[in-house]
Amino acid sequence: MHNLLQQDQSPFADDSAQPGNKRILIVDDDEVDFIVLKRLLNQIFGHAQDLEVATTWEQAEKVLAKGEHEIHIIDYSLGARSGIDLIRSTIKERDPRIFILLTGQEDRQVDLAATRVGALDYLVKGELTASRLERCLRFATEAMSQRQMLFDQADALEEAQRATEAILARAESSEKEYRWLAQHDLLTQVPNRMMFAQKLRIGMESASRSRQHIALMLLDLDRFKSINDTHGHQTGDRLLVEVARRLTETVRDTDVVARLGGDEFAMIINNLDEPLFASGVAEKLTRALAEPFEILGNRLEIGSSIGVALFEPRDTTTPEEIISQADAALYRAKSAGRGMFQFYDDALNGEIQRTHLVKTQLPVGISAGQFSLAFQPKICLRTGEMVGAEALARWVHPTIGTISPGEFIPAAEETGLISSLSDWIFEQACRTIRSWQGTAMANVSIALNLSAIQLFKQDIAADIQRLLERYELAPAQLEFEVTETAALNHVSSAMEKLAALRDMGIKVAIDDFGTGYSSLALATGLPSDSLKIDLSFVAGMLSSPTDAAAVNATIALAHSLGKLAIAEGVETDEQRVHLLNLNCDQAQGYLFSRPLPAADVLAWQIARTSFP
């Protein structure tokens, strides 16, 4: 069988891959993305004569139904539906066509979902270069070739079964080879995900009978993506082979090493007399992968993160549950700083159960009126006057108690309820502003956080306009805060939406500025009136030169662009004075006031204006 690791020549180097023979379809509603891809494809092929573009879901369905293209580069975001959905509805069994997903940012879950529906690779727009696109196309072409080879072998086996007894005898050997191929990773030769699931189930059943323990370990390689990007996929593939070899040599023959996909491996450690023996195995695996690798003349250092879940005799845990436990432990290991291993434990289980409970109770909480709004004042640093307030959602559950925004906001986004929650927040904020007319808060604007889902709603400006009219409010009484990360998922659309809001007279602030992964040019090019300095920079600016430089640079940048600079998380007077000396315009934080209910923040403002 042809080995991917041995292919040094690009498949696009011969005449068969020239543009007259390669038919490419791009599905993307962003003209800028299409222009960039077309330029890169021209660099790769010389001249992409057979390049076609579809800009809508409906148009893409019609073109894809014809089956005239070999390579399909599909954007993840296609309006209300995703590129993954388009691939799922289009791809056929044993489909010889190549599908590649194009995303706005790297996301492991998107990568896994794309792989499950049949995409051979995915590309990140912000990291797209001719060399990366060429490597992606080369990898996808080779992967499709390998897949087609397996299909052909399966067909050959079926045909052999209908032949004579002599042919059937030979087919028996071929069938064994196919079974081996179906159960093993072709690159590393270790068991694949299907065989791993079988081994895990058998191991758990055996442990229940023998009263011994087993440990499931999920392992991710640290810094593997950067090695792939820097040294190429051939080096990355060779590295994966060596990693599998080291893992296999480190564990016992009775244990199982499997590759689940990408740089993710799994180990089933069987027949443990004591659960804590798994700690020694995890340490050995961590040390084994911490040693440098010599790959194609390169000295590579990677390291690993490992999540460990234990199965004990008479345990009722299912294979699916222990995999989920190990995955949660792996996530915690990565969060601990990489190069670490973590065990799943009761405390972590409690976190998972609470997260599940928050998700299930969220729709009830919204409909039952369990949410309320608190308002944190924004202060002009030069005059000390209150110039605005940020509206913050609060949730007090009747049995769980207070649930923080750090818990329910991600849950709302994951469950799709963020839109309903945001609509309630907007409505409640406008009702509160209306109630403040004729009071000390009459001239104070209210800032609302705008989620990515709300930002990209088709009629967000019209919705806000209807709210303003319903409560007879001036647009200047509202301000929307959007994070640069959310806005830059779809730059052109974000610019259009934010510009429409500003044209209405509503102010826009870029929240948590500097904490995202966007380019400075894109972040500062978004239509906005102010940049909000993230509280993490403010907290460290008096002790950390890096944080101090970030704060100083953001203030200078905001002023050079004609925008206001607003500091979050101001807790000490020393921080206030330092920001004032840097000419920061506004600030909010516990030094001035905690977030307060509407009645309390009104009383707070009345007290300040009555007793200067």
N, C-alpha and C positions, 0 to 999 in steps of 0.2 A: 504493500500500500504506500502511496506517495506520502512522504513525511513533510509536514509544513516547515519543520525546523531546517530542512535541507534545501529549501527553495531560496536561492539568493537573488535570482533575476526577477525583476518586476514583471507581472503578467501584462503590463501595458507597454512593454518594450517591443513587442512584435507587431506585425501588420494587422493581425486579427483583432487587436484592441484599439485600432485607430478609430476616430470618431465616426467614420462612415459605417463601421460595423458595430459600434456600441451605441445602443439607443437608451437615452437617459431621460427620466421624468423627474421634475422637481415639483413637489406639492407644497406651496408656501404662499400665504397671502400678503407677505411683506416684500415689496419690490426691492428694497435695499438688500435683503437676504438673497434674493434671486440674482441680483447683479453681482454680489460677492461670490456666490457659488459658480456663476457662469465664468467669471474671471479666473477663478481657481481651476475650473475644469479645462479652460483654454490653456492654462499654463501646463496642465498635466498632459492633455491629449494633443495640444497644438492648435486644434480648431474643432469645437464641439458642434458639428453640423446637425447631428440628430438630437439636439437638446430641446425638450418641450416643458412647458410650465402649466400647472393647474393652480388657480388661486382660490378656489372654493371647494367645499366638500362635494357638492353635486357634480362640479366639473371633473374633479379627481375621480369620482366613482365611474363616470362614463368613460374616461380615458383608461382607467385601470381595467375595466371590463373587457376592453379590446385585447389586452395582453400583448401590446406591441413593443413594450419596453423591457429591457433586461435589468436595468438598475433604477431604483426608485429612492429618492432622497425626500423624506416626508417630515414636515415640521410637526413638532409635538402639539402645538396649539393651533387649532383650526376653528376659531370661533367658539361655539358652545360645545363642540366635540373635539376629541384629541386625535393626533396622528396614530396613536396606539389603537384606537377604535377603528380607524380607517384600515389599518393593516389587518386587524382581526377579521373585519368584514370582507376583506378582499382575498387574503392569502388562501390558497387551496392546499389540500394534502399533496405532499411531494411537489410543491410549487418550485420550479427552477429559477424563479425571479429573485433578485436581490433587493431586500428592503433595508434601508438605513434610516434611523430616526435622528432628527435634528432638534436639539433642545437649547433653551435659553441659558441653562446653568446645569452643572453636574449634580445628579440626584441618583443615589443608589437604588431607590425604589423605582424610579422611572426606567433605569437600566434593566432591572430585573423584570419589570412588566413588559418592556419592549422585547426582551429575550423570550419570554413565555409565549408571546403571540407570533414569533417567527422572525423578528428583526435580527439581522446578523451583527449589527454594531450600532453605536450611536455617537453623534458628534455634538460638541458644545460650541455654540456660535461664537462666543467671545474668545475661544481658543483655536479657531479655525484658521489653518494655513494650508498652502498647497501640499506641503510634505505630509501633514497629518491627514488630509483628505485622500492623498494618494495611498498612504499606508492603510487607511480604512477600506478603500476600494480593493486594494490588493488582498487584505485579510478576508473581506467579505467574499471575494471571488474564489479564494482558496477554500474557505469554509463551505461555500456552496458546492464546490467541486468535491470536497470530502463527503458532504451530505449526499450528493448525487451518486457517489460511489457506493455508499451504504444502501441507497435505494436500489441500485442496480444489482447489488449482491443479494438483497432480499428477493428481487424478481428472479434471479438465477436459482435461488433455493426453491422457490415455488415451482419453477419449471422442472427442476431436477426431481421433485417429488412425484411428478407425473411420468417419469421415464421408467426404464427397465430396472430390474433388481440390481444390476451392476451399477447403474447410474445412481440408484437410491443409496447404495453402499457408499459411493463417493460423496453423495450429497449429505450423508450423515456427518462426515467430517467438516464439510462446509458449514453445516448448521451449527456445529459446536463453535466454529470460529465466529459466526455471526452473533451467537449468544454472548460470546466473550466480548465482542465489539460493542454490543448493546448495553453491556453492564460495566464497561470500563471507559475511562477518559482516554481518548485517542492520543492526546499530547503527552500526558504524564504516565499513562499505563496503569494508574491506580483506579480502584472502583469509582464509578460515577454516582450521581445523585440517586438513580434508581436502585442500584445495588446497595448503596449506603442505607436507604430506607429499609430494605430487606434485612440487612445485617443488624440494624438497630432493633427491629422488631424481634428477631430471633434472639439477640443478646438479652433483651429485657425479659423475654419468656424464660430463657435459661437461668437468668439471675433470680427470678421468682422461685424456680424449682430448687436451685442449689443454695439459696440463702447467701449468696455473695452479692457484692455491689458492682456496678459498672459506672463509668463516668463518660459523659458525652462532652467533647471539647470542640467548639467552633473557633476557627483561627482565620484571621485576616492579616495579610502582609502589610507592614507599614511602608509607606513611600513607594509602593509598586508603580503607581500611576506616573510618578515623576521619572522613574527609570524607563518605563515604556516610552514616554514622551521624549526623553533625552537620548536614549540609546536605540530606540526602535523596537518594533514588535518581535523581531527575530531574537534579540537579546532577551526581551521579556519572556518569550516562550521558553528559551533555554533555561532561564532562571526558574520558571515554574517547574520544569523537569527536575532541576537540582533540589528545589525545595521539597518536592514529593519524595525524592530519594532520601534526603536527610530525615524527614519525618518518619519514613518507613524504617530506616535504620535505628531510629531512636526508640521506637516502641517495640513491644514483643511481637512474635509471630502470631500470637492469638488475638492481637488487637487489630483494628481496622483503620486504615488511612484512606480517605476518599477526597476527591476534588469535586466540590459542589458547583463550581463555575467561577470564571474570572480568577481572582487571587484568594478565593475562599476555600478553605479545606476543613474537613471534619475528621475527628479521631474518636473511635469507640474503644475505650479502655476496659477490657473485660476482666472478670475474676479478681476483683479487689477484695482482700480480706477486711480492710478498713477503709472507710471513705476518704480519710485524710491522706492515704497513699497517692491519691490523685494529684495532690499538691506537688509531690516529688516529680511526677510525670510532667506536669505543666512546667515546672522549673527546668527540667531537662530539655523540653521542646523549645522553651524560650531561649535558653543558652545555645542550643543547636543552630537556631536561625539568626542569632546575634553575631555568629562568626561570619566574616566576609566571604563572598562568593567570587570566584574567578570565572567570568563568562565572556568568551570571545575577546579576550585580552583586556577586559575591564574588571576592576576590583569594585564589587558592589556590596553595599551594606544596607540591609533592610530592617530586620527586626520584625516582631509580630505582636499582635494583640489576641488574647485568648479568653473566651468565655466558657466556664465549666458548670455543668449541671450534673447532679448525682441521682442515680436510681438505686433505691435500697430494696431489700427483700420485702415482699408483701406490699410494696408500694403500688398504688392504683393509678399512678401517672401514665398517660398514654404516650406513644412515640411523638405525636404532634405537640403535646404539652412540654415534654422534655426538650424538644428542639426549640420551642418558644422560650423556655427558661434559659437555655444556653445562649440564645441570641440576645436576650436581655442582659445577661452577664457580659457578653462580648461588647455590647454597646457601652456598658459601664466601664469596661477595661479601656476602650478607646477614649472615653471621656476623662479617664484618670491620667492620661498623658502618653499613651502608646507604650509599646515595649512592656506591657503589663498583662497579668492574667487575673481574672476576677471570678469568684464563685457566686452562683445564684444562691440567695438565701431568703429567709423569711421576710427580712426588711424590704428586700427588692420585690418580693412577691406582693407585699403590702402596697408598694408603690404602683405595681401593675394593676392590682385590684381596684385601687382608688381611681386610677386613670380610667379604667373601664366603667366604674360607677359614675364618674363625672360625665362621661360620654352618654350614658344611658339616662341620666337625670337632667341633662342639659335641655332637651325639648320641653320637659315638664317645668323646669325652672323658668324658661322664657314665657310659656303660656300661663303659668300660675302667678306671675308677677313677683318672683323672688329676687329679681334684679333691681338695682337702684343706681343712681348716678352720684358720684362725688366730684367736686370741682377743686382743682389745685390752682391757686392764684399765680399769675405771671406778673413780675414786678419790673418796672423800669429802674435800672440800676442808678441812673443819674438823678432821678427825682424821688424815687421810693414809692411812686404811685402804682396802683394796681391797673394794669393795662389789658389784662385778659385772664382767662382761666381755661385750663384743660379739663375736659369732661372725661371721667374715668368710670368704667362700669364696675360695680361691686355685686357679688353674689353671696347671699347668706342662705344656705339650705336649711330647712327646718330640722333635719336630723344629722346631716354631715357637719353643719356649721359653716364657717366662712371658707369659701373656695377662692383662691387667688386668681387674678387674671392670667398669671403664668401657667395655670392649669386649664382654665376654661376657654381661653382664646385659642390655643392649639387644638383643643378638643372640638371647638366650634368650626375651625377651619377644616379639620380632618373629616368631620361628619357632614359638612356642607351647610351647617346652621349659622355660619358667620354672617351670611346675608340677612337672615331673619333677626339676628341679634343686633347687627349694625342698624337695620331699619328702626328697631325699637329705640336704640341709643339716639339716633338722629331725631326721631319724633319727640322723645323725652327732653332732649336738649333744647329743641325749639320751643316746647311748651314752657320750659323753665325760663328761657330768655324772655318770652312773652310776659311771664309773671313778674319779671324784674322791671318792667317798664314803669317809669315814674319813681324808681327807687335809686339808691346809691350805686346800684349795679347797671343802671340803664345804658351806660356808654361802654360797658365791658364786653369784649368779644369772647366767644366760646370756641375753643379749638377741639375738633373731633378727629379721632384716628380713623384713617381711611384704609381699609384692608385692600389687598390686591384684587380680591373678588369684587368688592364694591367699585374699585377704581375702574375696572374693565367692564362694568355693566354697560350695556348698550345705551341706556337712557339715564345715566347717573345725573347729568346736568338737568334734565327735565324733571327727575324725581326731586332734586333739591329745590328747583324753582317752584314746584307745587307746594313743598313744605313752607317755603318763605311766604308764598301767597296765602296759604291757609292760616298762618300765625301772624301775618302782617308784619314781617320782619325785613329789615334792610340787609342786603347781602353782606355788608361790612361787619355785621354782628356774628358772622360765622367764619371760621378758619378751619381748613382741613390739613392734617398732618399725615404724610405718607413717607414710608421708609424708602431709601434709594434702592434697596434690593427688590422691594415689591414693584416699584415703578419701572425698573430696568429689565423686568422679565419680557416686556414688549415696549421698547423705547418709543417707537413712533406713535403707538396707541396711547401710551401714558402722556406723551407731550400734548396730544390732541385733547385728551380728557381734562388734563390740568389747565390747559390754555382756555378751554371752554368755561371752567369754573372761575378762573380769574377774570375772563371777559364779563362774567355776571357781576363782578365786584367782590367775590369771595377771595380771601387771602389763602395762600398755600405755603406750608412749611415742609422742608425736607427733614424728617425726623431721624435721630440716631446717625447723624452725618459722620462719615468716616469709618463706620463699622462694617460696611458691606464690602463686596468684592468688585464693585464697578470701577470703571475708569473715571478719573477726575473730570475729564472733559464731558462725559455723558451725565455724571451726577450734577455738575454745576450747570449743564445746559437745560435741565428740566425747568419748566415754567414755575417759578416760586418767588416768594417774598422774603423768606428767611431760612437760615440754616440752624438747626438745633444741635448743639454740641452734646454728645452722648454722656450720660452721668459717669460712665466708667473713666472717661478722660478727665472729667472735673474732679472725681474722687482722688485721682493720683497726680494731679498737675503740680501740687506743692512739694511732692517728694520724688516724682519720676520725671527726668528730663524728657523722656519720650512723650509722656502724656502732656507735659507742659508745652512741648513743641507742637503737638497736635491741636491743643486749645488755641495757642497763639496763631497758628497757621489758619485755622478755620475762621477765626474772627477777622483776620486780615483778608482772607479770601472772600468772605461774605461782604465786607465793606467795598472791596474792589469791584464786586459784581453789583453793587447797589442794593444789597440785601441786608436784613437785620441778622445779628448773631444772638442766639438765645441759648443760655446754659441751663442744663438740667441737673438735678441732684445736688443743689447747693445746700450744704448743711452747717457750715461754720461761717462766722463773720470774716475770718481770714480769707476764706475762698471768695466771699463777696467783694472784699477790698481788692484782692488780686484781679478778679474779673473786671472790676471797675477801672483799675489802672490799665488794663488791656483794651479799654473802650468797648467792652462787651455791652450790648444794648439792653438785653432783658435776661431775667433769671427766674427759675422756680425751684422749689425744694423745701425741705423741712425747716430750714432757717427762717423762712417766711411763714409757711403754713403747710400742714399736712392736707391731703385731699379731704374736703368737708362736704357734708350734705348741703343742698341748695339753701335751706334756711340758715344754716350755720355760717356759710360763706358770706351770705348777705349781712348777717349780724357782725361778722368779722370786718367787712368793708365799712359798715356804718360806724363801728367803733374807731376805725382808723381815720375816717374822714371827719368824725366829730371831735376827736382829740388828737390834733396833729402833733 
